Amino acid sequence: MKADPELQERLLVHDSEHHNVNVKHWWAAMKDDHNLWRLKIWEPDTGELVNYRVVYGYVPSSKWVQARYCILAVVHRGNFNYEPSSEIGQRIYSDYQELI
């Protein structure tokens, strides 16, 4: 990400696009005060949508910690419905809680 500062800036802008990446809030998580996002990615050569989503959290800087992005899951889009109560959703929530 250091190689592409424009992408880094867009990782916290809902519905932003940069090259072959689309960024969106995980709305249900945001309602629970979890700063969680997902990336949707297209193959650069073919333009085909990749069947996986990257779910990441943003941890803002604090007195002791520098701000950072943390990848919490790479999930098949057909196996994840973004419900916090799902098995994957609960694991992501738990992992995020450990980070903040």
C-alpha positions as CSV (number, residue, x, y, z in Angstrom):
1,M,0.0,0.0,0.0
2,K,2.9,2.3,0.5
3,A,3.5,2.0,-3.2
4,D,0.0,3.4,-3.9
5,P,-0.9,6.3,-1.6
6,E,-4.0,7.1,-3.6
7,L,-5.4,3.6,-2.9
8,Q,-4.6,4.0,0.8
9,E,-6.5,7.3,0.9
10,R,-9.6,5.6,-0.7
11,L,-9.7,2.7,1.6
12,L,-11.9,4.8,4.0
13,V,-14.1,6.3,1.4
14,H,-17.4,4.5,0.9
15,D,-18.1,3.4,-2.7
16,S,-14.7,4.7,-4.0
17,E,-13.0,3.0,-6.8
18,H,-9.3,2.9,-7.7
19,H,-8.1,0.9,-10.7
20,N,-9.6,-2.6,-10.2
21,V,-10.8,-2.1,-6.6
22,N,-14.1,-1.0,-5.1
23,V,-14.4,0.0,-1.4
24,K,-17.6,-0.2,0.7
25,H,-18.5,0.0,4.3
26,W,-19.8,-3.1,6.0
27,W,-22.9,-1.3,7.0
28,A,-24.1,-3.7,9.8
29,A,-20.7,-3.5,11.4
30,M,-20.6,0.3,11.2
31,K,-23.9,0.4,13.1
32,D,-22.2,-1.6,15.8
33,D,-19.3,0.9,15.9
34,H,-16.9,-1.4,14.1
35,N,-14.8,0.3,11.5
36,L,-15.0,-2.6,9.0
37,W,-14.8,-2.4,5.2
38,R,-14.8,-4.7,2.2
39,L,-12.8,-4.7,-1.0
40,K,-14.3,-6.0,-4.2
41,I,-11.7,-6.7,-6.9
42,W,-11.8,-7.2,-10.6
43,E,-9.1,-9.1,-12.6
44,P,-7.0,-6.4,-14.2
45,D,-6.5,-8.3,-17.5
46,T,-10.1,-9.6,-18.0
47,G,-12.2,-7.3,-16.0
48,E,-13.9,-10.3,-14.4
49,L,-15.1,-9.9,-10.8
50,V,-13.0,-11.9,-8.4
51,N,-15.2,-14.4,-6.4
52,Y,-13.6,-13.3,-3.1
53,R,-14.0,-10.2,-0.9
54,V,-11.3,-8.8,1.4
55,V,-12.7,-7.7,4.8
56,Y,-10.5,-5.3,6.7
57,G,-10.7,-3.1,9.7
58,Y,-9.2,0.3,10.2
59,V,-7.6,1.0,13.6
60,P,-7.1,4.7,14.1
61,S,-3.9,6.0,15.7
62,S,-3.8,6.4,19.5
63,K,-1.2,7.5,22.0
64,W,0.6,4.2,21.7
65,V,-0.3,2.9,18.2
66,Q,0.0,4.2,14.7
67,A,-3.1,4.0,12.5
68,R,-3.3,0.8,10.5
69,Y,-5.4,-1.4,8.2
70,C,-5.8,-5.0,9.2
71,I,-7.1,-7.7,6.9
72,L,-9.5,-9.8,8.9
73,A,-10.8,-12.2,6.3
74,V,-10.8,-13.2,2.7
75,V,-14.2,-14.7,2.0
76,H,-15.9,-16.3,-1.0
77,R,-18.7,-13.9,-1.9
78,G,-21.2,-16.8,-2.0
79,N,-20.3,-17.9,1.5
80,F,-20.6,-14.6,3.3
81,N,-23.7,-12.4,3.6
82,Y,-22.2,-9.7,5.9
83,E,-24.4,-10.7,8.8
84,P,-22.6,-10.0,12.1
85,S,-24.4,-13.0,13.6
86,S,-22.9,-15.5,11.0
87,E,-20.0,-17.6,12.1
88,I,-17.6,-15.6,9.9
89,G,-19.1,-12.4,11.0
90,Q,-18.6,-13.3,14.7
91,R,-15.0,-14.3,14.1
92,I,-14.3,-11.0,12.3
93,Y,-16.0,-9.0,15.1
94,S,-14.0,-10.8,17.7
95,D,-10.7,-10.3,15.9
96,Y,-11.5,-6.6,15.4
97,Q,-12.2,-6.2,19.1
98,E,-8.8,-7.5,19.9
99,L,-7.2,-4.9,17.7
100,I,-8.9,-1.8,19.1
